[in-house]
Amino acid sequence: RHLPWTIPPWSRQMSQRRPSDVGRTEDRGLQVIPGSPPRASTVQVPRQSPSAEEVLLRVQAAALTATDVQLCQGTLPGWGQSGAFVPGIFFTGKVLSLGKFVHGLRVGELVLGLRPPEADCSGGCYCETLCAHYSVLIPLEGLVETKFQPTTILAHVPPMISALLCVASQLRLQPTQALLLLAPRLEEAIFILQRLVISESWCGPLYLVLLTGELREENLEHHPMLQPLLGEGSTSTLLQNVRCFSVEDRLEGRRGASTTTVLQQLLAEVQAHTGGVGVDAILALDMDLSPEERAFDAAGDIDAACVALEPAPRQRSLLRSLIGALALGGRLVTSSGKMEMSPDDAQQLWAKECSISFFNPHCMPLSMLRHGELLHAATEVCSQIVSGELCVADSEVAQFYLFDQFQQALDAASHKLSGVRKYSSTASGAQLVTLLL
């Protein structure tokens, strides 16, 4: 069940339980009432006793993922909490005690765990101690031996799992298929790019389109999340077959041009580069595919209002342009729930035998039915970090104290905190956030 990681000599020192843990019946937990802004408070959570198949853990750090942020803000349709709850899914901690049927773990061992939030107050991992089933725990000794901090590894595992599932389950790229990847910023696409770089069965071509930020092909080779994967003096076959486009660069000096117009022009360039055939797959990350609303201001003028309400030719939507850029039998994958398809869009999809599917990165961490799949993905990601197939970067992680700086951590994860740039090598701030206990 566990990965074959060796136990370093220094780990024996962790087997002693803290004196403060003996006899305690309550521990602190972070309770959140969803809203905008969310209201967080420290509460006393009864300490649980592990059952025969459970492990009592002292939480050392927890990841603040995009799923946690949206749950706290109450902006996750279909999954939101109606009342106060303890958030948190991914955590690292030390073993305090073991159930009588638990083998392969020992008191004091450092582990990484997954705990989906539940409706009750003790649901998530934002608390000092918790009980977890032994099957959701992964020993961390092998990862610590890679000379990375456990908090850094913890912050990288959730987005790496999301990228693995997206590439393996949604894109399913064949060796020579063309992929068009659209994202607001490079941060949203970097873990997908990592997964594509280490792919042995796919080598491009890749068309990378970003809404903001300057991007060149040579800049990808020096990115801290990609450079270690390439090795010294070597260049990935994928990076040799990538073409980069920036909407922000195209908008400079063009007054009156909209983002949608520039995007449509870039899509036409990509399609022309394929010889008019189109791309086999499009991955649109966090892109609003709903049609633009028709705005008017009649200002009390009845005639002007009547003219504005008359049927008018509908502008070509971004969704229609994406469908037009697909090759025969192509597929469009989007992570945005904001999409509206017209009958004409559906007819064009039907004519080209194309398909549209949704990738929801929040679905698997919150779904009990897919929890086993999530555990397998976490184990594979941890194995690849140990072997060096995947890399992590300390510079991409911001750390906050759970009970004292939770609101600042939420702001950092939402890219609203001024000056958060110092936590990241990217220009837009820290994408990965961990909470320390």
C-alpha positions as CSV (number, residue, x, y, z in Angstrom):
1,R,0.0,0.0,0.0
2,H,2.7,2.5,0.9
3,L,5.5,3.6,-1.3
4,P,8.8,1.8,-0.6
5,W,10.6,4.7,1.0
6,T,13.4,4.2,3.5
7,I,13.3,5.5,7.0
8,P,16.1,8.0,7.8
9,P,17.9,7.7,11.1
10,W,16.8,11.1,12.3
11,S,13.1,10.0,12.1
12,R,13.5,8.0,15.3
13,Q,13.7,11.2,17.3
14,M,10.1,12.0,16.2
15,S,8.6,9.0,18.0
16,Q,8.3,10.8,21.3
17,R,4.9,12.3,22.0
18,R,4.8,15.9,23.1
19,P,4.1,16.3,26.8
20,S,1.3,18.8,26.1
21,D,-0.6,16.1,24.1
22,V,-1.0,13.8,27.2
23,G,-4.5,14.1,28.8
24,R,-5.9,16.8,26.5
25,T,-9.5,16.5,25.6
26,E,-9.9,19.5,23.3
27,D,-7.9,21.2,20.5
28,R,-8.2,24.3,18.5
29,G,-9.9,24.3,15.1
30,L,-10.6,27.0,12.6
31,Q,-14.3,27.4,11.9
32,V,-15.5,29.4,8.9
33,I,-18.9,30.8,8.0
34,P,-19.0,31.1,4.2
35,G,-19.6,34.5,2.7
36,S,-18.0,37.5,1.1
37,P,-15.9,38.0,3.1
38,P,-16.0,34.7,5.1
39,R,-16.0,34.9,8.8
40,A,-13.4,32.8,10.5
41,S,-13.0,32.1,14.2
42,T,-11.0,29.8,16.5
43,V,-13.1,27.1,18.2
44,Q,-12.5,24.2,20.6
45,V,-12.9,20.9,18.9
46,P,-13.2,17.7,21.0
47,R,-10.2,15.4,20.6
48,Q,-11.2,12.2,19.0
49,S,-10.0,8.7,19.9
50,P,-8.8,6.6,16.9
51,S,-10.9,3.6,16.1
52,A,-9.3,0.2,15.2
53,E,-8.5,1.4,11.6
54,E,-7.8,5.1,12.3
55,V,-4.7,7.1,13.2
56,L,-4.7,10.1,15.6
57,L,-2.5,12.9,14.1
58,R,-1.1,16.2,15.1
59,V,-1.5,18.5,12.1
60,Q,1.6,20.5,11.3
61,A,0.5,22.3,8.1
62,A,-2.5,22.4,5.8
63,A,-2.8,23.5,2.2
64,L,-5.1,26.4,1.2
65,T,-6.3,25.2,-2.2
66,A,-8.5,26.9,-4.7
67,T,-11.3,24.5,-3.5
68,D,-10.9,25.6,0.1
69,V,-11.0,29.3,-1.0
70,Q,-14.2,28.9,-2.9
71,L,-15.8,26.9,-0.1
72,C,-15.0,29.6,2.3
73,Q,-16.3,32.3,0.0
74,G,-19.5,30.3,-0.8
75,T,-18.8,30.6,-4.5
76,L,-18.8,26.9,-5.4
77,P,-22.2,26.0,-6.9
78,G,-23.4,22.6,-5.8
79,W,-20.7,22.0,-3.2
80,G,-21.0,24.9,-0.9
81,Q,-21.5,24.7,2.9
82,S,-24.7,26.1,4.2
83,G,-23.4,26.8,7.7
84,A,-20.2,27.0,9.8
85,F,-17.6,24.3,9.0
86,V,-13.9,23.5,9.4
87,P,-12.3,23.5,5.9
88,G,-9.2,21.8,4.7
89,I,-8.5,18.8,2.6
90,F,-4.7,18.3,2.3
91,F,-2.4,18.3,5.3
92,T,0.8,17.0,6.8
93,G,1.1,15.8,10.4
94,K,2.8,13.5,12.9
95,V,1.3,10.3,14.2
96,L,0.2,10.5,17.9
97,S,-1.5,7.1,18.3
98,L,-2.6,4.1,16.2
99,G,-5.7,2.0,16.1
100,K,-5.1,-1.7,17.0
101,F,-5.5,-2.8,13.3
102,V,-3.1,-0.2,11.9
103,H,0.3,-1.5,10.7
104,G,3.1,0.0,8.7
105,L,3.0,3.3,10.6
106,R,4.6,4.3,13.9
107,V,4.1,7.0,16.5
108,G,6.0,10.2,15.5
109,E,6.0,9.4,11.8
110,L,5.5,12.3,9.3
111,V,2.7,11.7,6.8
112,L,0.7,13.5,4.2
113,G,-3.1,13.0,4.4
114,L,-6.3,13.8,2.5
115,R,-9.5,14.7,4.3
116,P,-12.6,15.8,2.4
117,P,-14.6,18.5,4.3
118,E,-17.9,17.3,5.9
119,A,-20.9,19.1,7.2
120,D,-20.1,18.9,10.9
121,C,-17.7,21.1,12.7
122,S,-14.9,18.6,12.8
123,G,-15.0,17.9,9.1
124,G,-11.8,19.4,7.6
125,C,-8.1,19.4,8.6
126,Y,-7.8,23.0,9.8
127,C,-7.4,21.9,13.4
128,E,-4.6,20.9,15.8
129,T,-5.4,17.2,15.8
130,L,-7.7,14.8,13.8
131,C,-8.4,11.2,13.3
132,A,-8.0,9.7,9.8
133,H,-8.3,6.3,8.3
134,Y,-4.9,4.7,7.7
135,S,-5.6,4.3,4.0
136,V,-5.6,8.1,3.4
137,L,-2.1,8.6,4.8
138,I,1.2,8.6,2.7
139,P,4.5,8.5,4.6
140,L,6.7,11.5,3.8
141,E,10.2,10.2,4.7
142,G,11.2,9.7,1.1
143,L,9.9,13.1,0.1
144,V,11.8,14.8,2.9
145,E,14.9,13.1,1.7
146,T,14.6,15.1,-1.6
147,K,15.7,18.1,0.5
148,F,12.4,20.0,0.1
149,Q,10.4,21.3,3.0
150,P,7.2,19.2,3.7
151,T,5.2,22.5,3.5
152,T,6.5,23.0,-0.1
153,I,5.6,19.5,-1.1
154,L,2.2,19.9,0.5
155,A,1.4,23.0,-1.5
156,H,2.4,21.4,-4.8
157,V,0.6,18.1,-4.5
158,P,-3.1,19.4,-5.0
159,P,-2.5,21.3,-8.3
160,M,-0.2,18.4,-9.5
161,I,-3.1,16.0,-8.9
162,S,-5.5,18.2,-10.8
163,A,-3.1,18.5,-13.8
164,L,-2.5,14.7,-13.8
165,L,-6.3,14.0,-13.9
166,C,-6.9,16.7,-16.5
167,V,-4.2,15.4,-18.9
168,A,-4.9,11.7,-18.4
169,S,-8.7,11.7,-18.2
170,Q,-9.8,14.7,-20.3
171,L,-7.2,15.5,-23.0
172,R,-6.1,11.9,-23.8
173,L,-3.6,13.2,-26.4
174,Q,-2.3,11.0,-29.1
175,P,1.4,11.3,-30.1
176,T,1.1,13.9,-32.9
177,Q,-2.2,15.6,-32.0
178,A,-2.2,19.4,-31.7
179,L,-3.2,21.1,-28.5
180,L,-4.4,24.7,-27.9
181,L,-4.1,25.8,-24.3
182,L,-5.8,29.0,-23.2
183,A,-5.3,30.5,-19.7
184,P,-5.6,33.9,-18.0
185,R,-2.0,33.7,-16.7
186,L,1.0,31.3,-16.8
187,E,0.3,30.2,-13.2
188,E,-3.0,28.6,-14.2
189,A,-1.2,26.5,-16.9
190,I,2.2,25.8,-15.4
191,F,1.3,22.4,-13.9
192,I,-0.4,21.3,-17.1
193,L,2.8,22.2,-18.9
194,Q,4.8,20.2,-16.4
195,R,2.7,17.2,-17.1
196,L,3.0,17.6,-20.8
197,V,6.8,18.0,-20.6
198,I,7.3,14.7,-18.8
199,S,4.9,12.9,-21.2
200,E,6.7,10.2,-23.2
201,S,3.9,9.7,-25.7
202,W,3.1,13.2,-26.7
203,C,5.5,15.9,-28.1
204,G,3.2,18.6,-29.6
205,P,2.6,20.8,-31.3
206,L,1.4,23.1,-28.5
207,Y,-0.2,26.5,-28.9
208,L,-0.1,28.5,-25.7
209,V,-2.3,31.6,-25.4
210,L,-2.3,33.7,-22.3
211,L,-4.5,36.7,-21.5
212,T,-2.0,38.6,-19.4
213,G,1.8,38.6,-19.1
214,E,4.6,38.6,-21.6
215,L,5.6,35.2,-22.7
216,R,8.2,33.9,-25.1
217,E,9.2,30.3,-26.0
218,E,12.7,30.7,-24.5
219,N,11.2,32.0,-21.2
220,L,9.5,28.7,-20.5
221,E,12.9,27.0,-20.4
222,H,14.0,29.1,-17.4
223,H,10.8,28.9,-15.4
224,P,11.5,27.4,-12.0
225,M,8.8,24.7,-12.4
226,L,10.1,23.6,-15.8
227,Q,13.8,24.1,-15.8
228,P,14.7,21.2,-13.5
229,L,12.7,18.9,-15.7
230,L,14.7,19.8,-18.8
231,G,18.2,19.2,-17.4
232,E,21.4,21.1,-18.2
233,G,22.0,21.7,-21.9
234,S,18.8,19.9,-23.0
235,T,15.6,21.1,-24.4
236,S,12.3,19.2,-24.3
237,T,10.9,18.1,-27.6
238,L,7.6,19.7,-26.5
239,L,9.3,23.1,-26.0
240,Q,10.7,22.9,-29.5
241,N,7.1,22.5,-30.8
242,V,5.4,25.3,-28.8
243,R,4.2,28.7,-30.1
244,C,3.3,31.3,-27.5
245,F,0.8,34.2,-27.8
246,S,-0.1,37.0,-25.4
247,V,-3.4,38.9,-25.7
248,E,-1.9,41.6,-23.5
249,D,0.9,42.2,-26.0
250,R,-1.5,42.3,-28.9
251,L,-3.7,44.9,-27.1
252,E,-0.9,47.3,-26.6
253,G,-1.3,50.4,-28.9
254,R,-4.7,49.2,-30.2
255,R,-7.4,51.5,-28.9
256,G,-10.9,50.1,-28.9
257,A,-9.9,46.5,-29.4
258,S,-11.5,44.1,-27.0
259,T,-10.0,41.0,-25.5
260,T,-12.5,38.8,-27.3
261,T,-11.6,40.3,-30.7
262,V,-7.9,39.8,-30.2
263,L,-8.5,36.2,-29.0
264,Q,-10.5,35.5,-32.1
265,Q,-7.7,36.8,-34.2
266,L,-5.2,34.6,-32.4
267,L,-7.4,31.6,-32.9
268,A,-7.5,32.4,-36.6
269,E,-3.7,32.5,-36.7
270,V,-3.5,29.1,-34.9
271,Q,-5.9,27.6,-37.4
272,A,-3.9,29.0,-40.3
273,H,-0.7,27.6,-38.8
274,T,-2.2,24.1,-38.9
275,G,-2.9,24.6,-42.6
276,G,-6.6,25.2,-41.9
277,V,-7.1,21.7,-40.4
278,G,-7.5,23.0,-36.9
279,V,-6.3,21.6,-33.5
280,D,-7.3,18.2,-32.1
281,A,-7.9,19.5,-28.5
282,I,-8.5,22.8,-26.8
283,L,-8.1,23.3,-23.1
284,A,-9.7,26.5,-21.9
285,L,-8.8,27.1,-18.3
286,D,-10.9,29.7,-16.3
287,M,-12.2,31.3,-19.5
288,D,-15.7,32.8,-19.5
289,L,-17.4,31.3,-22.5
290,S,-20.8,33.0,-22.0
291,P,-21.8,35.5,-24.7
292,E,-21.3,39.1,-24.2
293,E,-24.4,41.0,-23.0
294,R,-25.7,43.7,-25.2
295,A,-25.5,46.9,-23.2
296,F,-27.5,50.1,-24.0
297,D,-28.6,53.2,-22.2
298,A,-31.8,54.7,-23.4
299,A,-31.8,57.4,-20.8
300,G,-35.6,57.8,-20.8
301,D,-35.9,57.9,-24.6
302,I,-38.7,55.4,-25.6
303,D,-37.7,55.4,-29.3
304,A,-34.0,54.6,-28.4
305,A,-35.2,51.8,-26.1
306,C,-37.3,50.3,-28.8
307,V,-34.4,50.4,-31.3
308,A,-32.1,48.8,-28.8
309,L,-34.6,46.0,-28.2
310,E,-35.0,45.1,-31.8
311,P,-33.3,41.9,-33.0
312,A,-29.7,42.6,-34.1
313,P,-27.1,40.4,-35.7
314,R,-25.4,38.5,-32.9
315,Q,-21.6,38.9,-32.8
316,R,-19.5,35.9,-33.2
317,S,-18.9,34.5,-29.7
318,L,-15.6,33.2,-28.3
319,L,-17.2,29.8,-28.0
320,R,-18.0,29.8,-31.7
321,S,-14.4,30.7,-32.5
322,L,-13.1,27.9,-30.4
323,I,-15.4,25.4,-32.1
324,G,-14.2,26.8,-35.4
325,A,-10.6,26.2,-34.5
326,L,-11.2,22.5,-33.8
327,A,-10.3,19.8,-36.3
328,L,-12.7,17.1,-37.3
329,G,-13.5,15.0,-34.3
330,G,-11.8,17.5,-32.0
331,R,-12.7,18.1,-28.4
332,L,-13.0,21.2,-26.3
333,V,-12.3,20.9,-22.6
334,T,-13.1,23.8,-20.3
335,S,-12.8,24.4,-16.5
336,S,-15.4,27.2,-16.6
337,G,-19.0,26.6,-15.7
338,K,-20.1,29.8,-17.4
339,M,-20.9,28.7,-20.9
340,E,-24.0,29.2,-23.1
341,M,-24.3,27.3,-26.4
342,S,-26.6,28.5,-29.2
343,P,-28.3,26.2,-31.6
344,D,-25.8,27.3,-34.3
345,D,-22.9,26.3,-32.0
346,A,-24.4,22.9,-31.5
347,Q,-24.9,22.5,-35.2
348,Q,-21.3,23.3,-35.9
349,L,-20.2,20.8,-33.3
350,W,-22.4,18.2,-34.9
351,A,-21.2,18.9,-38.4
352,K,-17.5,18.4,-37.3
353,E,-18.3,15.5,-34.9
354,C,-16.6,17.5,-32.1
355,S,-17.4,17.4,-28.4
356,I,-17.3,19.6,-25.3
357,S,-16.5,18.4,-21.9
358,F,-16.1,20.0,-18.5
359,F,-13.1,19.7,-16.2
360,N,-14.0,20.6,-12.6
361,P,-10.9,20.6,-10.4
362,H,-13.1,20.9,-7.3
363,C,-15.2,17.8,-8.0
364,M,-12.7,15.1,-7.1
365,P,-11.4,16.5,-3.8
366,L,-15.0,16.9,-2.6
367,S,-16.5,13.7,-3.9
368,M,-16.5,10.7,-1.6
369,L,-17.2,8.4,-4.5
370,R,-14.0,9.4,-6.3
371,H,-11.9,9.5,-3.1
372,G,-10.0,6.3,-4.0
373,E,-9.1,7.7,-7.4
374,L,-7.8,10.9,-5.6
375,L,-5.6,8.7,-3.3
376,H,-4.1,6.9,-6.3
377,A,-3.3,10.2,-8.0
378,A,-1.7,11.6,-4.8
379,T,0.5,8.5,-4.5
380,E,1.6,8.7,-8.1
381,V,2.4,12.4,-7.8
382,C,4.4,11.8,-4.6
383,S,6.3,9.0,-6.3
384,Q,7.2,11.3,-9.2
385,I,8.4,14.0,-6.9
386,V,10.7,11.4,-5.2
387,S,12.1,10.1,-8.5
388,G,12.6,13.7,-9.8
389,E,10.1,13.4,-12.7
390,L,8.2,16.3,-11.1
391,C,9.9,19.3,-9.4
392,V,8.7,21.7,-6.7
393,A,9.9,25.2,-6.0
394,D,10.1,26.8,-2.6
395,S,9.9,30.3,-4.2
396,E,6.3,29.6,-5.4
397,V,4.9,29.0,-1.9
398,A,3.6,31.5,0.6
399,Q,3.3,30.5,4.3
400,F,0.9,31.9,6.9
401,Y,-0.1,30.9,10.4
402,L,-3.5,29.3,10.4
403,F,-5.1,30.8,13.5
404,D,-3.5,34.3,13.2
405,Q,-3.2,35.0,9.5
406,F,-6.1,33.1,7.9
407,Q,-7.6,36.2,6.2
408,Q,-4.2,37.3,4.8
409,A,-3.8,33.8,3.4
410,L,-7.2,33.9,1.8
411,D,-6.3,37.3,0.2
412,A,-3.0,35.9,-1.0
413,A,-4.7,32.8,-2.5
414,S,-7.2,35.1,-4.2
415,H,-4.4,37.4,-5.5
416,K,-5.9,40.4,-3.7
417,L,-3.1,41.1,-1.2
418,S,-0.9,44.0,-2.2
419,G,2.8,43.2,-2.1
420,V,2.2,39.4,-2.3
421,R,4.6,39.3,-5.3
422,K,7.5,38.8,-2.9
423,Y,6.2,35.3,-2.3
424,S,6.5,34.2,-5.9
425,S,8.8,34.4,-8.8
426,T,5.8,35.2,-11.0
427,A,4.5,38.7,-11.5
428,S,1.0,38.0,-10.2
429,G,1.7,36.8,-6.7
430,A,1.7,33.5,-4.8
431,Q,-0.4,30.8,-6.3
432,L,0.4,28.1,-3.7
433,V,-0.4,28.8,0.0
434,T,0.2,26.7,3.1
435,L,-1.1,27.3,6.6
436,L,1.2,26.5,9.5
437,L,0.1,25.2,12.9
